[in-house]
Amino acid sequence: MPANDSMARLARLARLAPSEEELARFSTQCDDIINYMNILSEVNTTGAEPVYSPLHQVISRPDEAEAKDLHGAVLGNAPESDGTFFIVPRIV
């Protein structure tokens, strides 16, 4: 079955009515995604533990706070400031 026919069938099952140009674009995008998945499947994952949830990851570095003085850098991006605070138009 040609790619556009597959996309047309998939669109029909999803109750969508894309134009021929959209079907061609979607077909190309799906091919790109599948090709990328094929590239990823070639990666050697021997010894890698599966990750079932991003919430239960082991952090490999210590979580230590760093003292950074970003106040001046942040105020430097402001259109107008008094050196301590942003100056914004009064809205009343």
C-alpha positions as a Markdown table, in Angstrom:
| # | Residue | x | y | z |
|---|---|---|---|---|
| 1 | Met | 0.0 | 0.0 | 0.0 |
| 2 | Pro | 1.5 | 3.4 | -1.0 |
| 3 | Ala | 2.4 | 5.8 | 1.8 |
| 4 | Asn | -0.3 | 8.4 | 0.8 |
| 5 | Asp | -2.9 | 5.6 | 0.8 |
| 6 | Ser | -1.8 | 4.5 | 4.2 |
| 7 | Met | -2.1 | 8.1 | 5.4 |
| 8 | Ala | -5.5 | 8.5 | 3.8 |
| 9 | Arg | -6.7 | 5.4 | 5.5 |
| 10 | Leu | -5.3 | 6.5 | 8.9 |
| 11 | Ala | -6.9 | 10.0 | 8.4 |
| 12 | Arg | -10.3 | 8.3 | 7.6 |
| 13 | Leu | -10.1 | 6.2 | 10.7 |
| 14 | Ala | -9.4 | 9.3 | 12.8 |
| 15 | Arg | -12.3 | 11.0 | 11.0 |
| 16 | Leu | -10.0 | 13.7 | 9.5 |
| 17 | Ala | -10.2 | 15.1 | 6.0 |
| 18 | Pro | -6.8 | 16.4 | 5.1 |
| 19 | Ser | -6.0 | 17.7 | 1.6 |
| 20 | Glu | -3.7 | 15.8 | -0.8 |
| 21 | Glu | -0.9 | 18.2 | 0.0 |
| 22 | Glu | -1.4 | 17.6 | 3.8 |
| 23 | Leu | -1.5 | 13.9 | 3.2 |
| 24 | Ala | 1.8 | 14.1 | 1.3 |
| 25 | Arg | 3.4 | 16.2 | 4.1 |
| 26 | Phe | 2.1 | 13.9 | 6.8 |
| 27 | Ser | 3.4 | 10.9 | 5.0 |
| 28 | Thr | 6.9 | 12.5 | 4.7 |
| 29 | Gln | 6.8 | 13.5 | 8.4 |
| 30 | Cys | 5.8 | 9.9 | 9.4 |
| 31 | Asp | 8.6 | 8.5 | 7.3 |
| 32 | Asp | 11.1 | 10.9 | 9.0 |
| 33 | Ile | 9.9 | 9.8 | 12.4 |
| 34 | Ile | 10.1 | 6.1 | 11.6 |
| 35 | Asn | 13.6 | 6.6 | 10.1 |
| 36 | Tyr | 14.7 | 8.4 | 13.3 |
| 37 | Met | 13.3 | 5.6 | 15.4 |
| 38 | Asn | 15.4 | 3.1 | 13.3 |
| 39 | Ile | 18.5 | 5.2 | 14.0 |
| 40 | Leu | 17.7 | 5.1 | 17.7 |
| 41 | Ser | 17.2 | 1.4 | 17.7 |
| 42 | Glu | 20.8 | 1.0 | 16.6 |
| 43 | Val | 22.2 | 2.6 | 19.7 |
| 44 | Asn | 24.0 | 0.2 | 22.0 |
| 45 | Thr | 22.0 | 0.1 | 25.3 |
| 46 | Thr | 23.7 | -2.8 | 26.9 |
| 47 | Gly | 23.9 | -2.3 | 30.6 |
| 48 | Ala | 21.6 | 0.7 | 30.6 |
| 49 | Glu | 18.8 | 0.5 | 33.1 |
| 50 | Pro | 15.4 | 1.2 | 31.7 |
| 51 | Val | 13.7 | 4.5 | 32.9 |
| 52 | Tyr | 10.0 | 4.0 | 33.6 |
| 53 | Ser | 9.4 | 7.4 | 34.9 |
| 54 | Pro | 11.4 | 10.6 | 34.9 |
| 55 | Leu | 10.4 | 11.2 | 38.5 |
| 56 | His | 12.5 | 8.3 | 39.9 |
| 57 | Gln | 15.8 | 9.1 | 38.3 |
| 58 | Val | 19.1 | 8.9 | 40.2 |
| 59 | Ile | 20.9 | 12.1 | 40.0 |
| 60 | Ser | 24.6 | 11.5 | 39.3 |
| 61 | Arg | 25.9 | 14.8 | 40.8 |
| 62 | Pro | 25.4 | 16.4 | 44.2 |
| 63 | Asp | 22.7 | 19.0 | 44.3 |
| 64 | Glu | 24.5 | 22.0 | 45.7 |
| 65 | Ala | 23.4 | 25.6 | 45.7 |
| 66 | Glu | 25.6 | 28.1 | 44.0 |
| 67 | Ala | 25.7 | 31.7 | 45.1 |
| 68 | Lys | 25.4 | 33.8 | 41.9 |
| 69 | Asp | 24.7 | 37.5 | 41.7 |
| 70 | Leu | 22.4 | 37.7 | 38.8 |
| 71 | His | 20.6 | 40.8 | 40.0 |
| 72 | Gly | 22.5 | 43.2 | 37.8 |
| 73 | Ala | 22.3 | 40.9 | 34.8 |
| 74 | Val | 18.6 | 40.6 | 35.1 |
| 75 | Leu | 18.1 | 44.3 | 35.5 |
| 76 | Gly | 20.4 | 44.9 | 32.5 |
| 77 | Asn | 17.7 | 43.3 | 30.3 |
| 78 | Ala | 15.0 | 45.6 | 31.6 |
| 79 | Pro | 13.9 | 48.5 | 29.3 |
| 80 | Glu | 14.0 | 50.8 | 32.4 |
| 81 | Ser | 15.1 | 50.2 | 36.0 |
| 82 | Asp | 16.2 | 52.3 | 39.0 |
| 83 | Gly | 19.1 | 50.0 | 39.8 |
| 84 | Thr | 17.1 | 47.9 | 42.2 |
| 85 | Phe | 13.7 | 47.4 | 40.7 |
| 86 | Phe | 12.1 | 47.3 | 37.2 |
| 87 | Ile | 10.3 | 50.5 | 36.3 |
| 88 | Val | 6.9 | 49.8 | 34.6 |
| 89 | Pro | 4.1 | 52.0 | 33.5 |
| 90 | Arg | 1.5 | 52.7 | 36.1 |
| 91 | Ile | -1.8 | 51.0 | 35.3 |
| 92 | Val | -4.8 | 52.4 | 37.2 |
